[in-house]
């Protein structure tokens, strides 16, 4: 008998995916305290990024879901309330503190991987500096990278040309011996992990098998449906092979099933899901126009975004201006379950003006009076996050699709 693989239609796949990423409903809520911590737990993590043409990526990610949110609320959760810790997924991220025991597997793996890799592409001697850096922080208190290696040559020959004590500091953070206690501006301030992480999470033990199981389960729950490769990539901690073996084991036990997910072009992609996913009821999404971060978790996997939404997105930072299709750092714009375009804008904070240079509609998107009005209303709402008071549109800002 031929086994029938159920098909998840593109429309339902979009809706389920956006529900999982908290983009299905209107962005209301306090945006602070335990409520904000719950948002981050539901997402799994929020990527941190320093680019601040309008707002930092992590702030815009949270604001897109809770428009009462302001940056101080995230700082409080991390440095005052200790509801979050900062570490690595696919990039620097802020992560719910209760997940800390699950990161021990990453600390151990990072230590081995970095010892080998950084021995080849960093200045020699960083491992010999780790004891001295730990002793300095133990004796003198928390510090930043500028405080270590006081007797070392710090002239940079490139982006990653760190002096040995700076490399040691980052190694100690990646391997879990140091933690970020707070940020000043966007500079990390480190302290001994035992002085930062609450003891109930610091002292909890999870073995490797249970940690792998948690990472895979938690990834699938937050994605709704995924390939084994996408499960591996979500936290960027378990290997592709470990995720593949987990999927095979869970499939044999009936805890997950295979489905085919329809893309915008009608092609099907074999994926895994919980057995109940196909029966999940999904309502029509809020028609609200939303401004998203280029690093929004719903769009982080560019290939998946193109399959699900037909949205081919890239940041053109390293493309010469004369050859750019768009500005070097443009913001995706969503309406309901559809990506309708991208906007180039920058906050002029001394003048408290949000300058909109251009909006490029996606192919097939008609910019009628109503849609333009909804877009302008969202940009006006964004002023509060960007420390602006008004929006100014450059002549010719509305481009052709």
C-alpha positions in Angstrom: 0.0 0.0 0.0 1.3 3.4 -1.0 1.6 5.8 2.0 0.0 9.1 1.4 1.9 12.2 2.6 -0.4 15.0 3.6 0.1 18.4 1.9 0.2 21.6 3.9 -1.0 24.3 1.5 1.1 27.4 1.1 -1.6 29.7 2.6 -2.0 27.5 5.7 1.8 27.0 6.0 2.3 30.8 6.0 -0.4 31.3 8.6 1.0 28.6 10.9 4.5 29.8 10.5 3.6 33.4 11.3 1.5 32.3 14.3 4.6 30.5 15.6 6.6 33.7 15.1 4.0 35.9 16.9 3.2 37.8 13.7 -0.4 36.7 13.3 -2.2 39.0 15.7 -2.1 42.8 16.3 1.1 43.8 18.1 -0.5 44.7 21.4 0.8 44.0 24.9 2.9 45.6 27.6 6.2 44.9 26.0 8.1 44.7 29.3 8.7 42.5 32.4 7.4 39.0 32.5 5.2 39.6 29.5 8.2 40.5 27.3 10.1 37.6 28.7 7.3 35.4 27.6 7.5 36.8 24.0 11.2 35.9 23.9 10.6 32.4 25.3 8.0 31.8 22.6 10.4 33.0 19.9 13.2 31.0 21.5 15.8 33.8 21.3 16.2 37.3 19.8 19.3 38.1 17.7 21.4 41.1 18.7 22.9 43.4 16.2 24.7 46.7 16.4 23.4 48.4 13.2 21.3 51.3 14.2 20.2 53.3 11.2 16.7 53.3 12.7 16.7 50.9 15.6 18.8 48.0 16.6 17.6 44.6 15.2 16.6 43.1 18.5 14.6 46.2 19.4 12.7 46.2 16.1 12.1 42.4 16.4 10.4 42.9 19.8 8.6 46.2 18.8 7.1 44.4 15.7 5.3 42.1 18.2 4.7 44.5 21.1 4.6 48.2 20.0 4.6 49.5 23.6 8.1 47.9 23.8 11.1 50.2 24.4 14.8 49.2 24.6 15.1 49.7 28.3 12.7 46.8 28.9 15.1 44.3 27.3 18.1 45.8 29.2 16.2 45.3 32.5 15.4 41.7 31.7 19.1 40.9 31.0 21.1 43.0 33.5 18.7 43.7 36.3 16.1 40.9 36.5 18.3 38.1 35.1 15.4 36.7 33.1 17.7 36.4 30.1 21.3 35.6 29.4 23.4 36.5 26.3 25.1 33.9 24.3 25.3 32.4 20.8 22.8 30.7 18.5 23.6 31.3 14.8 24.8 34.7 16.1 24.9 36.7 19.3 21.5 36.4 20.9 19.5 37.1 24.1 18.1 33.8 25.4 15.6 32.9 28.3 17.6 32.2 31.5 15.7 28.9 32.0 17.4 27.6 28.9 20.9 28.1 30.3 21.4 24.4 31.4 20.7 23.4 27.8 23.7 25.6 26.7 26.3 23.5 28.4 26.5 21.3 25.4 27.3 24.4 23.3 29.9 25.6 25.8 31.7 22.2 25.6 31.6 22.0 21.8 32.5 25.6 21.4 35.6 25.2 23.5 36.9 22.3 21.4 36.0 23.9 18.1 37.5 27.3 18.9 40.7 25.9 20.3 41.3 24.3 17.0 40.0 27.0 14.6 41.4 30.1 16.4 44.8 28.5 16.7 44.9 28.9 12.9 43.3 32.3 12.3 44.0 34.3 15.5 47.2 35.6 17.0 49.1 32.9 18.8 49.0 32.5 22.6 45.4 33.2 23.4 44.9 29.9 25.4 47.9 30.9 27.6 46.1 34.1 28.5 42.8 32.6 29.7 44.1 32.1 33.3 45.3 35.6 33.6 42.0 37.0 32.2 40.0 34.9 34.6 42.2 36.0 37.6 41.9 39.7 36.5 38.1 39.5 36.5 38.0 37.5 39.7 40.1 40.0 41.5 39.1 43.3 39.9 35.5 42.6 38.8 33.7 42.8 35.5 35.4 44.2 32.5 35.2 44.8 28.7 37.6 43.9 26.0 39.4 47.2 26.3 40.4 46.3 29.9 42.4 43.1 29.2 45.8 42.7 27.6 47.1 46.0 28.8 50.6 45.1 27.9 49.7 43.7 24.4 49.9 45.3 21.0 46.4 46.2 20.1 46.8 47.8 16.7 44.4 46.0 14.4 45.3 44.6 11.1 41.7 43.6 10.3 38.3 43.0 11.7 39.4 39.8 13.6 42.9 40.8 14.4 42.4 40.6 18.1 45.2 40.7 20.6 45.6 37.4 22.5 43.8 38.5 25.7 40.8 39.8 23.7 40.7 36.4 22.0 40.9 34.7 25.4 38.1 36.8 26.7 35.8 35.8 23.8 36.9 32.2 24.2 36.0 32.2 27.9 32.6 33.6 27.0 31.9 31.1 24.2 33.0 28.2 26.5 30.7 29.4 29.3 33.3 30.4 31.9 32.4 34.1 31.5 29.0 35.7 31.0 27.8 39.0 29.8 26.6 40.9 32.8 25.4 43.9 30.8 26.0 46.1 27.8 27.3 49.6 27.8 26.2 51.2 24.5 26.7 48.0 22.5 29.9 46.9 24.2 29.8 43.6 26.2 30.7 43.7 29.9 31.8 40.3 31.2 31.9 38.7 34.6 32.5 35.3 36.0 29.5 33.1 35.1 29.0 32.1 38.7 28.5 35.7 39.6 25.9 36.3 36.8 23.7 33.2 36.3 21.3 32.4 39.2 22.3 29.2 41.0 19.2 27.2 40.1 20.2 27.4 36.5 23.9 27.5 37.0 24.0 24.3 38.9 21.4 22.3 36.9 22.8 19.4 34.9 21.5 18.1 31.6 23.3 15.3 29.8 24.1 15.5 26.1 21.3 13.2 24.9 18.7 15.1 26.8 20.1 18.4 25.5 20.0 17.3 21.9 16.4 16.1 22.4 15.4 19.4 24.0 17.0 21.5 21.2 15.3 19.5 18.5 11.9 19.5 20.2 12.1 23.2 21.0 13.1 24.1 17.4 10.2 22.1 15.8 7.7 23.6 18.3 8.7 27.1 17.3 8.9 26.5 13.6 5.7 24.4 13.3 7.2 22.3 10.5 10.8 21.8 9.4 13.4 19.6 7.7 16.0 18.0 9.9 18.5 20.7 8.5 16.2 23.5 9.6 15.8 21.9 13.0 19.6 21.8 13.3 20.0 25.4 12.1 17.4 26.9 14.5 19.7 27.0 17.6 22.8 26.1 15.6 23.9 23.8 18.3 23.0 20.2 17.3 24.7 18.9 14.2 22.8 18.1 11.0 23.5 14.4 11.6 22.2 14.6 15.2 19.0 16.3 14.0 18.6 13.7 11.2 18.9 10.9 13.7 16.5 12.6 16.1 13.9 12.9 13.3 14.3 9.3 12.4 13.8 8.2 16.0 10.8 10.5 16.7 9.2 9.4 13.4 9.5 5.7 14.3 7.9 6.4 17.7 5.0 8.3 16.1 5.8 11.6 17.8 6.3 13.4 14.5 5.1 12.7 11.0 6.2 13.6 7.5 4.3 16.2 5.5 4.8 18.1 2.2 4.8 21.8 2.6 3.7 23.8 -0.5 5.8 26.7 -1.6 4.6 29.8 -3.5 5.5 28.2 -6.8 3.6 25.0 -6.0 6.6 22.9 -5.3 6.5 20.5 -2.3 9.2 20.2 0.4 9.2 17.2 2.6 9.2 18.2 6.2 8.5 17.0 9.7 5.7 18.2 12.0 3.7 17.1 15.1 0.8 14.7 14.1 -1.8 17.3 15.1 -0.5 20.1 12.9 -2.6 19.3 9.8 -5.7 19.6 11.9 -4.7 22.9 13.5 -7.2 25.7 12.9 -5.7 28.9 11.6 -7.6 32.1 11.2 -7.1 34.9 8.7 -4.3 37.1 10.0 -4.5 40.6 11.1 -4.3 42.9 8.0 -2.0 45.2 10.0 1.0 46.6 8.0 4.2 45.7 10.0 7.7 47.0 9.8 10.2 44.1 10.3 13.8 43.8 11.1 16.1 42.4 8.4 17.1 39.8 11.1 13.5 39.0 12.1 13.4 35.3 13.0 10.6 34.7 10.5 12.9 35.9 7.7 16.3 34.8 9.0 16.4 31.8 6.7 16.4 33.6 3.4 15.7 30.5 1.3 12.8 29.5 3.5 11.4 33.1 3.3 11.5 32.8 -0.5 9.9 29.4 -0.6 7.0 30.4 1.8 6.5 34.0 0.9 8.1 34.5 -2.5 10.3 37.2 -0.8 13.9 37.3 -2.1 15.6 39.3 0.5 19.3 40.3 1.0 21.2 43.1 2.7 23.3 44.9 0.1 25.9 46.2 2.5 28.9 45.1 0.4 27.4 46.0 -3.0 28.6 49.3 -4.5 25.9 51.9 -4.4 25.9 52.2 -8.2 25.0 48.5 -8.4 22.4 48.3 -5.6 18.8 47.4 -6.4 17.8 48.8 -3.0 19.5 50.7 -0.2 22.2 48.8 1.6 20.0 48.1 4.7 16.3 48.1 3.9 13.5 47.0 6.1 11.0 44.3 5.0 7.3 45.3 5.2 4.5 42.8 5.8 0.8 43.1 5.5 -1.2 40.2 6.9 0.5 37.0 5.6 2.2 38.7 2.7 5.5 40.6 2.3 4.5 43.7 0.3 7.8 45.5 0.0 10.9 47.0 1.6 11.6 50.5 2.9 14.8 52.5 3.0 14.8 54.9 5.9 17.0 56.4 8.6 16.5 58.2 11.9 17.9 61.7 12.1 17.8 61.8 15.9 19.1 65.4 16.4 16.2 66.6 14.3 13.9 63.8 15.6 12.9 63.0 12.0 12.4 59.6 10.4 13.6 60.1 6.8 12.0 57.7 4.3 14.1 57.6 1.2 12.3 54.9 -0.8 9.7 52.1 -0.6 9.8 49.4 -3.2 6.6 47.3 -3.6 7.0 43.6 -4.3 6.0 42.5 -7.8 2.2 42.3 -8.1 1.6 44.6 -5.1 -0.7 47.5 -5.9 0.0 50.6 -3.8 -3.5 52.1 -3.6 -4.6 54.9 -1.3 -5.6 52.6 1.5 -2.4 50.6 1.5 -0.2 53.7 1.3 -2.2 55.1 4.3 -1.6 51.9 6.3 2.1 52.0 5.5 2.4 55.6 6.5 0.6 54.9 9.7 3.0 52.2 10.6 6.0 54.4 9.9 4.5 57.1 12.1 4.1 54.5 14.9 7.7 53.5 14.4 8.8 57.0 15.3 8.5 56.3 19.0 10.9 53.4 18.8 13.4 55.4 16.7 13.4 58.4 19.0 11.7 60.5 16.3 8.6 62.7 16.3 7.7 62.9 12.6 8.1 61.1 9.3 9.4 62.9 6.2 9.1 61.4 2.8 11.8 62.2 0.2 10.5 63.2 -3.2 9.9 60.1 -5.3 9.9 57.8 -2.3 7.3 55.5 -3.7 9.0 53.5 -6.3 7.6 51.1 -9.0 7.5 47.4 -8.4 
